Amino acid sequence: MIDPDVLSLPFDEYLARVAALTDDLLIPSEEEMVRTGEVPPRVMDALAANGLFAVSIPREYGGLGWSMSRQTALTMEFTRASCVYRSRFSTVIGLCSQGILDHGTERQRRELLPRMAAGELVTAFALTEPEAGSDAGALETTAAPAGGGWVLNGRKRYITNAHWADLLVVFARSDPGSSGTDGVSAFLVERTAPGVTTRVPELMNGHAEGPVAEIDLAGVAVGGDALVGDEPGRGFAMALRGINHARLHVAATCIGQATRMLEETARHVNGRHQFGAALGELGAVQAELGRCFSELEAGRALTLEAARAFDGGEVPRHRIAAAKLYCSEMASRVGDRCVQLLGGAGIVGPHPVPRMWRDVRALRIYEGSSPIHERNLGRAVTRRVARDGVLPDTYRATRPNAAL
Ligand SMILES: Cc1cc2nc3c(=O)[nH]c(=O)nc-3n(C[C@H](O)[C@H](O)[C@H](O)COP(=O)(O)OP(=O)(O)OC[C@H]3O[C@@H](n4cnc5c(N)ncnc54)[C@H](O)[C@@H]3O)c2cc1C
């Protein structure tokens, strides 16, 4: 449940509260999380009480309703701590709630969003399948009409929070004659419904304390009201709504993670002496940190600018993809350089930087892998220039944008 004080805070005070939560609880709890292999329950309670499940959900549905610019600023702050914390509520704030908000029925919004905002109803976003990863339109899970409801069959994998979610948002082919992104619908499926089985993998390389899960759906019967929205076939539009939102949050997560890795590494090189001086006094070390800092700042500016454009009214999906692509690559580069600067301490022992470096590696794979974003952005550039003579999402004097 959200602490009632949180609901009345102006944004600056809320941001300061989240920064304090990060420094006073999230970062100090990382060791316990690693030791126990899970986010401690008291930390989950604090995340809910501080409204972190609610940042994107409008006030009228019990959330905090912050603008995208504010959501990204907040994300950059709390992801100075392990990004595993974020993954525990990311599927609620970005992927699932935004699709339900734009594509659900009013009844679904009223029933689900307030409980999601309070952290009482955790949702997972089940799109990826064994044979449908980068090519998500190849999904094979089916939803067949039956007695006013639907019966779902299929298999999902790599689904964040699936093992402990209350509700799964399952994307399934509801039109058997369709292919690709057509004829797909989203369904609300209780995780404990008969026919649903979830399994966590034995090993995670990164995100170990917040593992993904596989989902088997064997003849799962749901009612007619399990369909998100009131007409089938709108599943991919809903998925993209959530994905575009989440991609910007991922870009902001990379900024938080790179900030922490750089600060921790600067502390290390300031305190570690070799050749009679602190490592941080060596020109080559300073140059490496300077490269990291400038790339971090470029990513921050790009992400905040994409968020500002988002708040301007139009979803700037190419700019969002560029931010997600650049920031996830940047965080990996920064992490790799930081591990180098830590020397053996980057490989041996419990230093947070190598753990974070492993965690950020996954951010180049989910929410669209880097090669897919490169390909899509290249395509958008050539097609848009051929059609209109300008780059996609570019502000031009002839095309005013409310965000300017
Ligand atoms: C930690 C984690 C959390 C996740 N959470 C979720 C979730 O909550 N919900 C969900 O539905 N899914 C989730 N996923 C799945 C994620 O979206 C997929 O892993 C991703 O789409 C890639 O699919 P794949 O793993 O099957 O890789 P593949 O599709 O097999 O691709 C492997 C690699 O091949 C390359 N490649 C593929 N196609 C092309 C192309 N056309 N051009 C150039 N290169 C290409 C890329 O380098 C890609 O990384 C998660 C994954 C991870 C790792």
The ligand as an SDF file (V2000), in Angstrom:
LIG
                    3D

 53 58  0  0  0  0  0  0  0  0999 V2000
   16.5560  -10.6780  -18.3020 C   0  0  0  0  0  0  0  0  0  0  0  0
   15.5140  -10.7920  -19.3870 C   0  0  0  0  0  0  0  0  0  0  0  0
   14.2220  -10.3570  -19.1200 C   0  0  0  0  0  0  0  0  0  0  0  0
   13.2280  -10.4990  -20.1030 C   0  0  0  0  0  0  0  0  0  0  0  0
   11.9280  -10.1500  -19.7940 N   0  0  0  0  0  0  0  0  0  0  0  0
   10.9420  -10.3780  -20.7080 C   0  0  0  0  0  0  0  0  0  0  0  0
    9.5650  -10.1410  -20.3630 C   0  0  0  0  0  0  0  0  0  0  0  0
    9.2340   -9.7010  -19.2610 O   0  0  0  0  0  0  0  0  0  0  0  0
    8.6100  -10.4220  -21.2940 N   0  0  0  0  0  0  0  0  0  0  0  0
    8.9120  -10.8960  -22.5160 C   0  0  0  0  0  0  0  0  0  0  0  0
    7.9820  -11.1530  -23.2890 O   0  0  0  0  0  0  0  0  0  0  0  0
   10.2040  -11.1570  -22.8780 N   0  0  0  0  0  0  0  0  0  0  0  0
   11.2270  -10.9010  -21.9960 C   0  0  0  0  0  0  0  0  0  0  0  0
   12.5450  -11.1710  -22.3340 N   0  0  0  0  0  0  0  0  0  0  0  0
   12.8220  -11.7360  -23.6330 C   0  0  0  0  0  0  0  0  0  0  0  0
   13.5290  -10.7650  -24.5770 C   0  0  0  0  0  0  0  0  0  0  0  0
   12.6250   -9.8120  -25.0580 O   0  0  0  0  0  0  0  0  0  0  0  0
   14.1740  -11.6180  -25.6930 C   0  0  0  0  0  0  0  0  0  0  0  0
   15.2710  -12.2990  -25.1010 O   0  0  0  0  0  0  0  0  0  0  0  0
   14.6230  -10.7900  -26.8750 C   0  0  0  0  0  0  0  0  0  0  0  0
   13.5120  -10.3290  -27.6120 O   0  0  0  0  0  0  0  0  0  0  0  0
   15.5090  -11.5910  -27.8330 C   0  0  0  0  0  0  0  0  0  0  0  0
   14.9010  -12.8030  -28.1700 O   0  0  0  0  0  0  0  0  0  0  0  0
   15.7710  -14.1660  -28.0400 P   0  0  0  0  0  0  0  0  0  0  0  0
   16.3830  -14.1940  -26.6930 O   0  0  0  0  0  0  0  0  0  0  0  0
   14.9030  -15.2920  -28.4340 O   0  0  0  0  0  0  0  0  0  0  0  0
   16.9700  -13.9870  -29.0730 O   0  0  0  0  0  0  0  0  0  0  0  0
   16.9550  -14.3070  -30.6300 P   0  0  0  0  0  0  0  0  0  0  0  0
   15.7310  -13.7740  -31.2760 O   0  0  0  0  0  0  0  0  0  0  0  0
   17.2840  -15.7540  -30.8020 O   0  0  0  0  0  0  0  0  0  0  0  0
   18.1710  -13.4210  -31.1270 O   0  0  0  0  0  0  0  0  0  0  0  0
   19.5040  -13.6770  -30.6560 C   0  0  0  0  0  0  0  0  0  0  0  0
   20.4020  -12.5850  -31.1690 C   0  0  0  0  0  0  0  0  0  0  0  0
   20.4450  -12.6310  -32.5830 O   0  0  0  0  0  0  0  0  0  0  0  0
   20.5830  -11.3220  -33.1020 C   0  0  0  0  0  0  0  0  0  0  0  0
   19.4630  -11.0550  -34.0530 N   0  0  0  0  0  0  0  0  0  0  0  0
   18.2310  -11.6080  -34.0400 C   0  0  0  0  0  0  0  0  0  0  0  0
   17.5000  -11.1380  -35.0600 N   0  0  0  0  0  0  0  0  0  0  0  0
   18.2850  -10.2810  -35.7370 C   0  0  0  0  0  0  0  0  0  0  0  0
   18.1020   -9.4550  -36.8840 C   0  0  0  0  0  0  0  0  0  0  0  0
   16.9470   -9.4270  -37.5730 N   0  0  0  0  0  0  0  0  0  0  0  0
   19.1260   -8.6810  -37.2970 N   0  0  0  0  0  0  0  0  0  0  0  0
   20.3120   -8.6920  -36.6190 C   0  0  0  0  0  0  0  0  0  0  0  0
   20.5350   -9.4450  -35.5340 N   0  0  0  0  0  0  0  0  0  0  0  0
   19.5530  -10.2210  -35.0930 C   0  0  0  0  0  0  0  0  0  0  0  0
   20.5970  -10.3600  -31.9030 C   0  0  0  0  0  0  0  0  0  0  0  0
   21.9240  -10.1030  -31.5260 O   0  0  0  0  0  0  0  0  0  0  0  0
   19.9210  -11.1550  -30.8220 C   0  0  0  0  0  0  0  0  0  0  0  0
   20.3320  -10.7490  -29.5200 O   0  0  0  0  0  0  0  0  0  0  0  0
   13.5500  -11.0240  -21.3660 C   0  0  0  0  0  0  0  0  0  0  0  0
   14.8740  -11.4200  -21.6390 C   0  0  0  0  0  0  0  0  0  0  0  0
   15.8340  -11.3120  -20.6630 C   0  0  0  0  0  0  0  0  0  0  0  0
   17.2450  -11.7550  -21.0070 C   0  0  0  0  0  0  0  0  0  0  0  0
  1  2  1  0
  2  3  1  0
  2 52  2  0
  3  4  2  0
  4  5  1  0
  4 50  1  0
  5  6  2  0
  6  7  1  0
  6 13  1  0
  7  8  2  0
  7  9  1  0
  9 10  1  0
 10 11  2  0
 10 12  1  0
 12 13  2  0
 13 14  1  0
 14 15  1  0
 14 50  1  0
 15 16  1  0
 16 17  1  0
 16 18  1  0
 18 19  1  0
 18 20  1  0
 20 21  1  0
 20 22  1  0
 22 23  1  0
 23 24  1  0
 24 25  2  0
 24 26  1  0
 24 27  1  0
 27 28  1  0
 28 29  2  0
 28 30  1  0
 28 31  1  0
 31 32  1  0
 32 33  1  0
 33 34  1  0
 33 48  1  0
 34 35  1  0
 35 36  1  0
 35 46  1  0
 36 37  1  0
 36 45  1  0
 37 38  2  0
 38 39  1  0
 39 40  1  0
 39 45  2  0
 40 41  1  0
 40 42  2  0
 42 43  1  0
 43 44  2  0
 44 45  1  0
 46 47  1  0
 46 48  1  0
 48 49  1  0
 50 51  2  0
 51 52  1  0
 52 53  1  0
M  END
$$$$
